[in-house]
Amino acid sequence: MKNKYVLLALLVVPFVGKAQVVNDSIAELDELIIYENRMQIPFQQSTRNIQVITKEDIKKLPVSSINEVLAYVSGVDIRQRGPFGSQADISIDGGSFEQTMVLWNGVKMGDAQTAHHSMNLPIPLEAIERIEVLKGPAARIYGINALTGAINIVTKTQTNNFLQLHAYGGSSFKNKDAGDGSGMYAGGGLQATAGINTGKVNHLVSISKEETNGQRYNTAAKNLKTMYQGNVLLNDNNSVNWMGGYLDNEFGANGYYAAPHDKESYEIVQTLMLSVGSNHRITDNLIIKPRISNRYNEDDYRFYRNDLSRARSLHYSNAFMFELNGVYTSTIGDFGVGYEMRLEDINSSNLGEHDRKNHGWFAEYKNTFFEKLLVNVGAYWNYNTDYGFQWYPGVDVAYLLNNDWKVQASIGSSQRIPSFTDLYVNQRPGNIGNPDLKPEAAWQYEVGVNYTKQNKRFAASVFERNISDFIDWTRVSTDVPYQPQNLGNQVMRGLNVRYNQDIQIAVNQKLGYSLSYQYLSPKKQDAASEIISKYTIESLKHQAIAGINYTINDFGIQFQNRYLKRELNDGYFVSDLRLMYQFPSFQIYTQATNIFNSTYKEVAAVPMPSRWIQLGVNYRLNLKKTSE
């Protein structure tokens, strides 16, 4: 029966084939510029496998958070442990969560303690301009730890004056587990976002608060998030931008990391991020972009929440970053160069005191030959005080067959340095570290094709990734701790296909649908067959996504379906539905998550919530322009 529900979304295809297109429009992506840390590349001229989710795309999804948006991106695996985004890991194309780089406007959100904190983001959906998902090794663009790809969340820099309030609440309408209080599983939140535009200066500020009592024993959560972003145009050639964010997450962590021993565990995570950068056009051909940023994280993990005298881990980690990037445009092509410094340190009751320094140098060259052949070649040289010197080259090419079709190919390399948790954690009987770990290194080969015709988009690609010194958390039996090991080589092969279309059926009616499928086939070499692996069990084998959105006048409906089959677990379907009505200044909606009540786990021993019904109101007040 569950298969039939997913097929409902697929039935839209023949209907769309007969629909009358009244008003085709050029999609927002056609004019989009991908702002990498050095180069600025029109989306249509990109030579890499990049998927962009615009703010308009987000409005077509039944979602309330970044985590939920990314769950509908083909090739992206978001694995949540708790409700309301308490703890989530993210990976790309079958990699581990440690191998994916998460960025906010190009600033790295990775944490030296553990990549479990990479999704600690204080960004509401209302502040997002777009999300860029770059698949494949991304060292020469973003440096180390972007081994399987990178996700860059770009927030709005130009806004009108507005105030937006978003209130929501929901419940499973089921009683909580015995021994964890009384009543139904429920939760809700309130977000406030404001934009201020004085002409030369733009400000964007947001604050949100969420609470849930937990769908099962010891999984209640409280989240506080706030962010501020500003930029000023000093003159035609110089501008300054700054941003900051703070997040305070507090949640019961039953089963999150060391099941079944951690039933009483509890965690409090506080993250503070600050960044200041500028852009300077020195000549008509030369632009430089300096930036400094700092990310500080406190993690208080209590293995026994009611007994702080034992098994409590206090982690204080910090990463200070400096970047200097430049672009020189000439008649023979564009040259990008850059330098980054990252100083990481941790003071932990469990991991000890450690620090390391990373220095990286970038070089890129981009040009178009014969008006159809696009070439981007570059390399990243890296020096780390713990692991020495390495370099990571890569080349991408694309050929424009005509205005609609493009074929592309890429070869690239990248690296992932072990986190401090990989090296030094001591959470017996659950997990122990390995200080002898070596960094992972990868080469990836990919070919693909893209088709863009007004409101239709199609993309398909195949890749092979070879990781040497692959790191996996393993154990030989269930009565010993997990420990990370370098397990020789891992080969991952994959196929990804996606298609989407938007149709103007009539003046007051719009219809859109999207289909995607990914198949992954991992193969480990040189690893003992009797070991129990964490990541092999969790990695996706099949991922199929089908969605439809429809609006008529002020009423809208959004229906999304996912089928996920992990390597060693049974497959499952998850379907989400949203109904909404738009008034002149506010929107009301009802949203059902997991509407067919699937039973599944995304990571570890944490069962995901059953059916969840949410009601929400989104109110927007547009204000007059502020005088300078």
C-alpha positions, 0 to 999 in steps of 0.5 A: 500500500505504501508504494501506491502513495508514492506513485500518486506523485508520479501520476502527475507526469502524464497530466503535465504532458497535456497541460497548456503552458500559458506563460513560460518564464525564464527560471531564476537560475538562468541569471544566478551567479555562483559566488565562490570565495574567489571566482564568480561564475554564472550558473549556466557556465558552471563546470561542476555538479552544482544543485541550487535551491533558491528561495522560490524553490524553498517556498514550494516545499512543505518544510520549516527548517534547513534540515527539512529542505536538504532532505529533498535534495537529491544526493544529500543524506540528512540524518536526524537524531532528534526533533526540531533539528536538535542533532543532525548529520549531513553527507553527500553522495554516500560519504560520512558526515565528517566528509561534507563541508557546511558553510554560511556565506562561504564561512566554514561551519565545521567544528574541530571537535566533531562534525556532529556540530556542523549543522548548528546553524542559526539561520531561519528559512526567511533569511535564505537567498539560496542553498548551493550544493556542490558535489564531489571533492571541493578542496580547490574551492573550500579547502580541507574537509570538503572531501565529498562535497560542500553545502553553502547557505547564502543569506540575503544581502539586499532586502526591503524593510520588513518584519516577519513573524512565524508561529507554529505548533504541532503534535503526534496526537499520541501519548508519550512513552511511559516513564517520561511524563504524561500527555501527548508528544507536542512542540512548537516555536516562534521566529521573528525576522526583520530587514532594514535597508537604508540605501547603502546599509542593509541589516538582517536580524532574526531570533527564534525559540523552539521547544518539544517534550520529546517523542519518546523517553528523554528526547525533549529539546529546547532551541534558541537561535539568533543571527545578525547580518549587515553590509555597507556599500562604501563606494562603487569599489569598496564594501564591507560585510559582517555577520554573527550567530548564536545557537543554544541547543539543549536536548535529551540524547537517549540513543544518540551516540552510544546506545543502549548504554546512553538512555539517561544522556543529556547534551547542551550545545552553545555555538557562537560565530562572528565574521567580518569581510570586505570587497575591494576593486583595486583596478578594472581587472583586480578584486581582493576579498579579505575576511576574518571569522571565528567559531566558538563551540561549547558542548556539555555532554552528560552521560547520566543527566541526573548525576553530574559527578561521573561520565560528564564531558565538557568540550570547549573548541574554537576555530579562528580563520583568516582568508585573503582571496583575489581575482584577476581578469584578463584577455586570456582568462580569469585567475583566482588565488587565495590563502587561508589560515585556520587555527583550531584548539580544544580544551576538553575534560574528555579529549584533553587539550590540543591545538593545530594550525592549517595553512592553505594556498589556492590557485584557479584558472577559468576560461572559455574556448571557441565560445563553447568549451568551458575550462576550470583548472586549479589546485589547493596546497595545504600544510597542517601542523599535525599531518604535514604538506599535501596538494590537491589538484583538479580540472573541470570541463564543460561543452555547450552543445547548444543553448539547452544542452551541456555535457561536463566532466571533472576530475578532482581530489580532496582531503579530510583531517580526523576530528579531535573526537576521532583521535581522542574520545573516551566514552567507554563502553560506547566509543573510543578514539584512535590517535594514530589515524591518518587523513583521508584522501580522495580522487573522484571522476564524474561525467554528466549532462544538463538540459535547461529549456525555459521552465524545464531542467534535467540533469544526470551524472555518474561518478566514481570516488576512490578514498585512500585511508578511509576512516570508519568507526568499527568494532568486532562485536557488540560488547566492545566499543566502536573505534575509528580505523583507517580501513584501506581504500573505499570505492564509491560508484553512483548514478544520479538523475533529476528532473523538474518542471514548472507550468503556468496552467492559467493566469491564476494557476501554477503547477510544479513537479520534481523527480529524482533518483540516486543509486550508490554502490560502495565497495571497501578494499583491504578491510576485514569482512567480520567487522561491524561498521557504522557508516556502511550500515547508514549509507544510502543505496537507493534514494528516490524523491517525487514532489508536486506543488500546485497553487490556484489563486491564494490556495496552495498544496505541496506534497513530497515523497521520499523512498530511502534504502540504506545499505544494510537496512530495509527501505522506507517511504516518508511522505509530507503534505502542506496545505496553505492559504495566503491572505494579503499580509499573512499565510496560514498553513497546516502541515503533516509530516510522515503522514502514512506513519512509517517506522524508520531510523535515520541514524544509530538506534534513534527511531524517528517520530511518527505522524506529526501534524503542525499548524502555523501562521506566517505574518509579514509587514512591509515597512517604508524605506528608512532614511539614511 
